[in-house]
Amino acid sequence: MNILEYDRMADTVFSPIYDVIAEHIVQKAGISEGVLVDIGCGGGHLGLTLLQKTSMRGYLVDVDEHAVEIAGKRATQWNLSDRAKTMVQDVHNMQFPDGFADLVVSRGSFGFWKTPEIAFSEIWRILAPGGTAYVGGGLGNRQTQAVIREKLNVLDPEWPASMKRKMQTLSTPAYREIFENLHAAYEIIENEDSGRWFILRKTST
């Protein structure tokens, strides 16, 4: 599936989840101002939805230049181009200064990161004191899950097994070890309702 097909899916099948996830992030992080970085942004749906709900400035980044192009066009369509900047960036080597972002988010991309230890180290590096990172994957809540699963079963009868084959995620203890090596305050959410999310908080100095 190429980026255009992924974006079409995000804009149709998955469209109900972004508002739900963005609301969870806003409530959990308690951050509504400053700088947002959406890593592996794809077509920009989550990052742009967060910008709609806050007064933040956003950076939508992806390793795929075509995804970045689509995200930029969507920012214009959503009248958010004044607060949204798109950039080609690799999570393993981001070109942001230390302490750059107040909120770092990523949905659905962590399973494609080649070296999670380096990726999370980079996220931790660019996170500002008092900032929060919210990384993971999920389908919003039980209601949105039911709707999406019904649609996906028609489009891809092997889903979610087909998606899991494409992703390479670590065990929960392995992620815990990564976060503890970073000396990060963290929380892991794993349940049927929300999905699997890693929340890292950098204390203020």
C-alpha positions in Angstrom: 0.0 0.0 0.0 1.5 3.3 -1.0 1.2 6.7 0.8 -1.8 7.8 -1.4 -3.7 4.6 -0.4 -2.7 5.0 3.2 -3.9 8.6 3.2 -7.2 7.7 1.5 -7.7 5.1 4.3 -6.9 7.7 7.0 -9.3 10.2 5.4 -12.2 7.7 5.2 -12.0 4.5 7.2 -9.9 5.9 10.1 -11.3 9.5 10.1 -13.4 9.0 13.3 -10.4 8.2 15.5 -8.3 11.4 15.2 -10.7 13.6 17.2 -11.0 11.0 19.9 -7.2 10.4 20.2 -6.4 14.2 20.0 -8.9 14.8 22.9 -7.2 12.1 25.0 -3.8 13.6 24.3 -4.9 17.1 25.2 -6.5 15.9 28.5 -3.6 13.6 29.4 -0.8 16.0 28.6 -2.5 19.2 29.8 -0.7 21.1 27.1 -2.4 23.6 24.8 0.3 26.1 24.0 3.9 26.0 22.6 5.4 23.7 20.0 3.9 20.4 18.8 5.9 17.8 16.7 3.9 15.0 15.0 6.4 12.3 14.0 5.5 9.9 11.2 2.6 12.3 10.4 1.5 10.7 7.2 -1.2 12.9 5.8 -1.2 15.0 9.0 -4.5 14.1 10.4 -3.6 13.7 14.1 -1.2 16.7 14.2 -3.7 19.0 12.5 -6.6 17.9 14.7 -4.4 18.8 17.7 -3.8 22.2 16.3 -7.5 22.6 15.9 -8.0 21.9 19.6 -5.1 24.0 20.8 -3.2 27.2 20.1 0.0 25.4 19.5 2.4 25.7 16.5 3.0 22.4 14.8 5.7 20.6 12.9 4.4 17.7 10.9 7.3 15.4 10.0 7.7 12.2 8.1 10.5 10.3 6.5 8.4 10.0 3.3 8.5 13.2 1.2 5.2 12.4 -0.4 3.5 12.1 3.0 4.9 15.5 3.9 3.6 17.0 0.7 0.1 15.6 1.4 0.2 16.9 5.0 1.1 20.4 3.8 -1.8 20.4 1.3 -4.2 19.3 4.1 -2.9 22.0 6.4 -3.9 24.5 3.8 -7.3 22.9 3.2 -7.9 23.0 7.0 -6.9 26.7 7.2 -3.9 25.8 9.5 -1.0 26.6 7.2 -0.2 29.6 9.4 0.6 27.3 12.4 1.7 24.1 10.6 5.1 23.5 9.1 5.9 20.3 7.2 9.4 18.8 7.1 11.0 15.6 5.9 12.6 14.1 9.0 13.8 10.7 10.3 12.9 10.0 13.9 16.3 8.5 14.4 18.1 11.7 13.6 15.8 14.7 13.9 17.1 18.2 13.0 15.5 19.9 15.9 17.5 21.5 18.8 17.4 20.0 22.3 14.3 20.9 24.3 12.5 22.1 21.2 9.0 20.6 21.6 6.4 20.9 24.3 4.4 18.0 22.9 5.6 15.2 20.7 3.0 12.8 19.3 3.1 9.8 16.9 0.4 7.4 16.0 1.0 4.2 14.1 4.6 4.7 13.2 6.6 3.3 16.1 6.3 -0.2 14.8 8.2 0.8 11.7 11.2 2.4 13.5 14.4 0.5 12.8 16.0 1.2 16.1 13.4 2.2 18.8 16.2 2.9 21.4 17.6 5.6 19.1 14.2 6.9 18.1 13.0 7.4 21.7 16.3 8.9 22.6 15.8 11.5 19.9 12.2 12.1 21.1 13.5 12.6 24.7 16.2 14.9 23.4 13.9 17.3 21.6 11.3 17.3 24.4 11.3 20.5 26.5 11.3 20.4 30.3 7.7 20.1 31.3 6.9 18.5 28.0 5.1 15.3 27.2 5.5 12.7 24.4 2.5 10.6 23.5 3.5 7.7 21.1 1.6 4.6 20.2 -1.3 3.2 18.3 -5.0 2.6 18.7 -8.4 3.1 17.2 -9.7 5.7 19.6 -12.3 4.1 21.8 -14.7 1.1 21.8 -17.3 2.9 19.6 -14.9 4.0 16.9 -13.2 0.6 17.0 -16.4 -1.2 16.2 -17.1 1.1 13.2 -13.6 0.8 11.8 -13.3 -2.9 12.3 -16.5 -3.5 10.4 -15.2 -1.5 7.5 -11.7 -3.0 7.6 -13.1 -6.6 7.6 -14.6 -5.8 4.2 -11.5 -4.1 2.8 -9.0 -6.5 4.3 -10.4 -9.7 5.8 -6.9 -10.5 7.2 -6.7 -7.3 9.2 -5.3 -6.8 11.9 -3.0 -9.7 11.3 -1.9 -8.2 7.9 -0.9 -5.0 9.6 1.0 -6.7 12.5 3.1 -8.6 9.9 4.3 -5.2 8.6 5.2 -3.9 12.0 8.0 -4.9 14.4 7.2 -3.9 17.9 9.1 -4.8 21.0 7.7 -6.4 24.1 6.4 -4.1 26.9 9.4 -5.0 29.2 11.8 -4.0 26.4 10.1 -0.6 26.0 10.2 -0.2 29.8 14.0 -0.7 29.7 14.4 1.9 27.0 12.4 4.5 29.0 14.3 3.6 32.2 17.6 4.0 30.5 16.5 7.5 29.5 15.6 8.2 33.1 12.2 9.2 31.8 9.0 9.4 33.8 6.7 7.2 31.8 3.3 5.5 31.6 2.2 2.7 29.4 -1.4 2.3 28.4 -2.4 -1.1 27.0 -6.1 -2.0 26.8 -8.8 -2.9 24.3 -10.4 0.5 24.4 -7.4 2.9 23.8 -4.8 0.6 22.2 -1.1 0.7 23.1 0.5 4.1 24.1 3.7 5.3 25.7 3.6 8.5 27.6 6.9 10.2 28.5 7.1 13.3 30.7 10.2 15.4 31.2 10.1 17.2 34.5 10.7 20.9 34.6 14.1 22.1 35.8 
